[in-house]
Amino acid sequence: MNFRKTAILAAATSVIAIGAASADTIKMAFIDPLSGPFGPSGEAAYTSFQLAAEHINANGGVNGDMIEVTGYDNKVNPKESLVQLQKAIDDGARYILQGNGSSVAAALIEAVNKHNARNPGEEILFFNYAAVTPAFTNELCSFWHFRFDAHADMKMAGITDWIAERDDIKSVYLIGQDYVFGQAVAAAAESQLAEKRPDIEIVGNELHPLGKVKDFTPYIQKIISSGADAVITGNWGADMQLLMKAAAESGSDVPYLTFYGGSKGAVSSLGEAGIGLLYQVSEVTTNLEASDEQYALIEEYKERFPDYDYYYHRAWNAMDMFVAAAEAAGSADPIPVAKALEGLTIEHAYGSATMRAEDHQIQQPLYISVVSDDVKYGVDNIDLGWKLVDAGTISMESAEQPTTCEMERPE
Amino acid sequence: METIVFGLLNGVSYGLLLFMLSSGLTLIFSMMGVLNFAHASFYMLGAYFAFTITGSTSFWIALFIAPVLVGLVGALVERYGLRKVHANGHVAELLFTFGLAYLIEEVVKIVYGKTAVDYRVPDLLNFAAFEIYGATFPAYRIFVIFIAIAMLVGLWFLLKRTRAGLIIQAALTHPHMVGHLGHNVPFIFMTVFGIGCALAGLAGLMAGNIFVTDPAMAVQMGPIVFVVVVVGGIGSLEGAFLASLLIGLLQNFAVGINASFAEIFAFTGLSPTSEVGDITISSLAPVLPFLLLVLMLIFRPQGLMGEQEL
């Protein structure tokens, strides 16, 4: 009898629930690797976006509408991404989230531009949370594209500022992935070092295939025999982890200045050897001062997704900015949202961030941190984590870079 | 000088790992005529089994149990899958193993998740064996070299110097005769397939913690294994050994060479800023094994030590 009562009750509540859900769903398509060597990078971001959306929905959603983030596995392949993009559009997504791989982002920007030109009234927006090739907010800039991460030149400005202060660094080795992003990192390092520290010699400039190298030992040995005082790399995902594995095995003891030392497994690969050696430049680290509310969020994330760490704070920034823009515009449609995003400033857990209107590039302070055993939150489920270095805060102004963007805006 | 020493050390250790992986494939092919597309999947299973066993007991127990488990899985595949398919000829077998590779990958994804697992080098071997030109060489890699050599010697002894080896070889060429002599030929085939898979499992156990243990490791290792087997001569254990070392050395030396095409072909007036002149030897390293494969098929289709043409 009891069971039957419950069943009736359940049926009744579901009817009510359907009634309440007459509010629209805002569909966001997360197109990134969810398997393969870069799967962890995609998965960590996907879970971040999902948790951010959950919190927004729990707080009443966006103008009463609920956000739904769906994952589409693109295997870091530009061609596959276009297939997934079409699938996402067919599923009704108006917002595309992507970040892993500038090769993919370039293809998506082009496809989104084309789609929007051909389908007025059904525009889609591309929120790029991690593809940091500078061109996307310079010569290739698009009204439909917003970048929520500092681009390679901005991050490199942080790294080169730090190197400029270190007189003991006289030679630098550049190693990176052989595609548009890796090349952009190498070019930025060369030009910025030449300007800030012309005395520094670049003793190596190596590009290796993306996600193909299993054993980095020969590369590390080249670095060691080159006698470099520091290494700069933009490697991410498995390429970062394997590079650090080989560095630990070969006993390489120069500082590694990275964009993505926070890639899953990189810190644990080096272990204790990474203390004081592995650096990263990022928009936040979990060990910065923050509110109890933020600490609770970091802990909630870890509890829900124990395989990963709270790393993609920019996922929260992107979602918070989206909500702020949609509420200011009073609509979740792409064009009003895009217009409201331009020049929007939000206060987030670690400070403020502004979406520059000219080129849709987020402007925010950056932080240089180093692996340390004296931290509140470790990563990779070990006790080591990221600690801000002395004078490691790069203000929004010094991180800011000029843009050549000439954007075409819709009427 | 440093380049040469490093190239030799890394080349030999990487080459021997390749040999461990490809020896099982070439063994199965030479004994049974089956080109096993799922071979790298057994390599992956070895790494995952080792990860699980290491987690609950220790690496040293995994060292013995994981390959045996992989071998058992292989034997079951032969007994209940391949043997039935065998009646329909080689193409059916090929397609069967092709499908099996996908099946194993998906099962691994379901059981262990899509991302990499944290499979580590045992603490006992996690130290630097020696230092040379400022770089250290890990003890674990020396261990890998020893295991690979022990495996080569053991395999050679089993096949060429024991009665069991003689029967196995006879069963390949004259299965009916061996059957009439009272030996269980299907059982021999099952054992050979099992051993081949166990060897791949052993390679996975050794390599999974040096590299990354994830569901993509089989797909990434697959092509290079076929290069080794074809270059060495299909079905030749000695050939696979030589080819593994050759490819290991080739790749590692290439990474160490910074010279670009413009410097090498300076006499032709190639400009260092041109598309072609800009390419360095080290950036070509990952392509070289496949270049070798193509050249080998053109100029010596039977491979280094192979007896039969493809």
Chai-1 contact restraints between the chains, C-beta under 6 A:
chainA,res_idxA,chainB,res_idxB,connection_type,confidence,min_distance_angstrom,max_distance_angstrom,comment,restraint_id
A,S35,B,K114,contact,1.0,0.0,6.0,A-B,restraint_1
A,G36,B,A216,contact,1.0,0.0,6.0,A-B,restraint_2
A,P37,B,A216,contact,1.0,0.0,6.0,A-B,restraint_3
A,G39,B,K114,contact,1.0,0.0,6.0,A-B,restraint_4
A,G39,B,T115,contact,1.0,0.0,6.0,A-B,restraint_5
A,P40,B,T115,contact,1.0,0.0,6.0,A-B,restraint_6
A,E43,B,T115,contact,1.0,0.0,6.0,A-B,restraint_7
A,P209,B,P286,contact,1.0,0.0,6.0,A-B,restraint_8
A,K212,B,P286,contact,1.0,0.0,6.0,A-B,restraint_9
A,K214,B,F211,contact,1.0,0.0,6.0,A-B,restraint_10
A,D215,B,Y14,contact,1.0,0.0,6.0,A-B,restraint_11
A,T217,B,N10,contact,1.0,0.0,6.0,A-B,restraint_12
A,P218,B,N10,contact,1.0,0.0,6.0,A-B,restraint_13
A,P218,B,N252,contact,1.0,0.0,6.0,A-B,restraint_14
A,P218,B,V255,contact,1.0,0.0,6.0,A-B,restraint_15
A,P218,B,G256,contact,1.0,0.0,6.0,A-B,restraint_16
A,Q221,B,F6,contact,1.0,0.0,6.0,A-B,restraint_17
A,Q221,B,A135,contact,1.0,0.0,6.0,A-B,restraint_18
A,I224,B,G134,contact,1.0,0.0,6.0,A-B,restraint_19
A,I224,B,A135,contact,1.0,0.0,6.0,A-B,restraint_20
A,S225,B,E2,contact,1.0,0.0,6.0,A-B,restraint_21
A,A238,B,V212,contact,1.0,0.0,6.0,A-B,restraint_22
A,E249,B,P138,contact,1.0,0.0,6.0,A-B,restraint_23
A,S250,B,A135,contact,1.0,0.0,6.0,A-B,restraint_24
A,S250,B,T136,contact,1.0,0.0,6.0,A-B,restraint_25
A,G251,B,A128,contact,1.0,0.0,6.0,A-B,restraint_26
A,G251,B,T136,contact,1.0,0.0,6.0,A-B,restraint_27
